Amino acid sequence: MTEPIVVIGAGPAGLMTAQALAEKNLRAEIFDAMPSPARKFLMAGRGGLNLTHSEPFEKFVTRYGESSARLAPYLRQFGPDDARAWADALGANTFVGTSNRVFPRALKASPLLRAWLKRLNDAGVVFYMRHKWRGLARQNANEKTRALVFDTPNGEKIIHARAVILALGGGSWARLGSDGAWTAALQECGIPIQPLRPANCGFIVAWSDAFRQRFEGAPVKTVALTFQDFTQRGEFVITRAGIEGNLIYAASARLREALERDSATIALDLAPDRSQTWLARKLETPRGKRSLATQLEKTVGIRGVKMGLLRELAPRAAFDDAQKLAAQIKQLRVPLVATASIERAISSAGGVMFDALDEKLMLRNLPGVFCAGEMIDWEAPTGGYLLTACFATGRAAGLGAAEWLRDE
Ligand SMILES: Cc1cc2nc3c(=O)[nH]c(=O)nc-3n(C[C@H](O)[C@H](O)[C@H](O)COP(=O)(O)OP(=O)(O)OC[C@H]3O[C@@H](n4cnc5c(N)ncnc54)[C@H](O)[C@@H]3O)c2cc1C
């Protein structure tokens, strides 16, 4: 057959698919809606590009929560060690940074992406940019190829493919290319899809105007966040509309689900290294002519945005009672109004359900069409877990397509 093997989506999952096909001497053609490849991968590079995580595999695989068992076979084939070795082979010179996260020495994505694209070009992979996939054209049941409909700068184009790998991404940061529009095209074909929802995202808090004006953009450093059975230390940032940052992202799946059901109020410990008794004793020191703000700063080190949070959220009565104020510092309740928009989320939950896919990641009711990356229904916290699973499923879909083509 002369029809090409088509990969749609030039993000990390799609590029890894093309690489896996090239290893099997199969040349892929990659189509993408954007003018250049891997824009979200480049954006991830702005935060240093956390490629993967160096914790033991048994621990690593649990980070995918309910999807751990579904992703484990692919992660066993291409896991964190493979991701690191792959990046190093492309000159990334990776290192293990804080909290055992793995980064390229350059702390950005562009050199790695350049080397990767060169490797793919050398292997004969051809790129077609500004090709937005709209869906599958209607075909007779006996046709051996898949007819793909694209919008291009020169109008609609139909491309026939002998196998198709969809790596269309999730629904966050639509302006980087992954806008989730593919969900409608697949739903039309009867593919079960969980709605795309924000993951690793911020939350809306009803700040007063005064607090917002004073503290928007302020980092809240080393606090502990508790919600249900989740407790973790870390940092976050006050935004115009609420809160975001690594500590918030870590709790975001639980918080989003609680908000979907009902409501969510987090508890912040503003002084995680101090006991409530210690704080109360210090706060009982007679303050004489000192203002309350000076007293809090001098005795227990609460100042700036932490002071602002106390004033914003603690009940008035707590400020007249050292015991009550100490309790507020240890357990300041922050009611969340809603999940922030998917637009600014690091990733999205939802997507093509695993039950719709076979073990090769081929859609059961669309033979010859495979899925990879964030468009599949799994989610994970930040820490390199997102990219690693995109690489793993991208590779599995590429190898799966190669095997399927061989057996056809
Ligand atoms: C700010 C930010 C920081 C991040 N940092 C990290 C990090 O440090 N570590 C980590 O592990 N993860 C990080 N991520 C997440 C990670 O970048 C994504 O999980 C990953 O890029 C998803 O890969 P993918 O190939 O599945 O999809 P994408 O990278 O989204 O690629 C999908 C591609 O498909 C194309 N496409 C979509 N629809 C169509 C269509 N209809 N027709 C044609 N083409 C289409 C898009 O243009 C895009 O090029 C970060 C994300 C963001 C937003």
The ligand as an SDF file (V2000), in Angstrom:
LIG
                    3D

 53 58  0  0  0  0  0  0  0  0999 V2000
    2.7340   25.7450   31.3390 C   0  0  0  0  0  0  0  0  0  0  0  0
    2.9160   24.2470   31.2640 C   0  0  0  0  0  0  0  0  0  0  0  0
    4.0120   23.6460   31.8770 C   0  0  0  0  0  0  0  0  0  0  0  0
    4.1760   22.2570   31.8250 C   0  0  0  0  0  0  0  0  0  0  0  0
    5.2740   21.6900   32.4240 N   0  0  0  0  0  0  0  0  0  0  0  0
    5.4260   20.3460   32.3990 C   0  0  0  0  0  0  0  0  0  0  0  0
    6.5650   19.7300   32.9930 C   0  0  0  0  0  0  0  0  0  0  0  0
    7.5030   20.4130   33.4540 O   0  0  0  0  0  0  0  0  0  0  0  0
    6.6240   18.3660   33.0060 N   0  0  0  0  0  0  0  0  0  0  0  0
    5.6330   17.5830   32.4740 C   0  0  0  0  0  0  0  0  0  0  0  0
    5.7260   16.3590   32.5480 O   0  0  0  0  0  0  0  0  0  0  0  0
    4.5740   18.1480   31.8370 N   0  0  0  0  0  0  0  0  0  0  0  0
    4.4610   19.4920   31.8050 C   0  0  0  0  0  0  0  0  0  0  0  0
    3.3820   20.0670   31.1690 N   0  0  0  0  0  0  0  0  0  0  0  0
    2.3930   19.1770   30.5050 C   0  0  0  0  0  0  0  0  0  0  0  0
    2.8990   18.6590   29.1560 C   0  0  0  0  0  0  0  0  0  0  0  0
    3.4410   19.7290   28.4030 O   0  0  0  0  0  0  0  0  0  0  0  0
    1.7420   17.9930   28.4000 C   0  0  0  0  0  0  0  0  0  0  0  0
    1.1850   16.9870   29.2140 O   0  0  0  0  0  0  0  0  0  0  0  0
    2.2100   17.4000   27.0770 C   0  0  0  0  0  0  0  0  0  0  0  0
    2.6940   18.4180   26.2170 O   0  0  0  0  0  0  0  0  0  0  0  0
    1.0860   16.6490   26.3820 C   0  0  0  0  0  0  0  0  0  0  0  0
    1.6320   16.0530   25.2250 O   0  0  0  0  0  0  0  0  0  0  0  0
    0.7200   15.5660   24.0080 P   0  0  0  0  0  0  0  0  0  0  0  0
    1.6600   15.2540   22.9030 O   0  0  0  0  0  0  0  0  0  0  0  0
   -0.2300   14.5540   24.4940 O   0  0  0  0  0  0  0  0  0  0  0  0
   -0.1500   16.8600   23.6250 O   0  0  0  0  0  0  0  0  0  0  0  0
    0.2980   18.3270   23.2010 P   0  0  0  0  0  0  0  0  0  0  0  0
    1.6660   18.6450   23.6650 O   0  0  0  0  0  0  0  0  0  0  0  0
   -0.8150   19.2100   23.6300 O   0  0  0  0  0  0  0  0  0  0  0  0
    0.3420   18.2350   21.6070 O   0  0  0  0  0  0  0  0  0  0  0  0
   -0.8330   18.0320   20.8650 C   0  0  0  0  0  0  0  0  0  0  0  0
   -0.6020   18.5370   19.4540 C   0  0  0  0  0  0  0  0  0  0  0  0
   -1.7640   18.2370   18.6870 O   0  0  0  0  0  0  0  0  0  0  0  0
   -2.0850   19.3400   17.8710 C   0  0  0  0  0  0  0  0  0  0  0  0
   -3.5270   19.2960   17.6000 N   0  0  0  0  0  0  0  0  0  0  0  0
   -4.5550   19.3380   18.4670 C   0  0  0  0  0  0  0  0  0  0  0  0
   -5.7290   19.2490   17.8180 N   0  0  0  0  0  0  0  0  0  0  0  0
   -5.4460   19.1350   16.5000 C   0  0  0  0  0  0  0  0  0  0  0  0
   -6.2280   18.9820   15.3310 C   0  0  0  0  0  0  0  0  0  0  0  0
   -7.5610   18.9320   15.3740 N   0  0  0  0  0  0  0  0  0  0  0  0
   -5.5850   18.8800   14.1480 N   0  0  0  0  0  0  0  0  0  0  0  0
   -4.2270   18.9110   14.0620 C   0  0  0  0  0  0  0  0  0  0  0  0
   -3.4350   19.0520   15.1410 N   0  0  0  0  0  0  0  0  0  0  0  0
   -4.0340   19.1660   16.3490 C   0  0  0  0  0  0  0  0  0  0  0  0
   -1.6780   20.5450   18.6900 C   0  0  0  0  0  0  0  0  0  0  0  0
   -1.4260   21.6650   17.8540 O   0  0  0  0  0  0  0  0  0  0  0  0
   -0.4070   20.0470   19.4010 C   0  0  0  0  0  0  0  0  0  0  0  0
    0.7550   20.3510   18.6540 O   0  0  0  0  0  0  0  0  0  0  0  0
    3.2160   21.4490   31.1600 C   0  0  0  0  0  0  0  0  0  0  0  0
    2.1320   22.0610   30.5210 C   0  0  0  0  0  0  0  0  0  0  0  0
    1.9780   23.4380   30.5620 C   0  0  0  0  0  0  0  0  0  0  0  0
    0.7980   24.0680   29.8730 C   0  0  0  0  0  0  0  0  0  0  0  0
  1  2  1  0
  2  3  1  0
  2 52  2  0
  3  4  2  0
  4  5  1  0
  4 50  1  0
  5  6  2  0
  6  7  1  0
  6 13  1  0
  7  8  2  0
  7  9  1  0
  9 10  1  0
 10 11  2  0
 10 12  1  0
 12 13  2  0
 13 14  1  0
 14 15  1  0
 14 50  1  0
 15 16  1  0
 16 17  1  0
 16 18  1  0
 18 19  1  0
 18 20  1  0
 20 21  1  0
 20 22  1  0
 22 23  1  0
 23 24  1  0
 24 25  2  0
 24 26  1  0
 24 27  1  0
 27 28  1  0
 28 29  2  0
 28 30  1  0
 28 31  1  0
 31 32  1  0
 32 33  1  0
 33 34  1  0
 33 48  1  0
 34 35  1  0
 35 36  1  0
 35 46  1  0
 36 37  1  0
 36 45  1  0
 37 38  2  0
 38 39  1  0
 39 40  1  0
 39 45  2  0
 40 41  1  0
 40 42  2  0
 42 43  1  0
 43 44  2  0
 44 45  1  0
 46 47  1  0
 46 48  1  0
 48 49  1  0
 50 51  2  0
 51 52  1  0
 52 53  1  0
M  END
$$$$
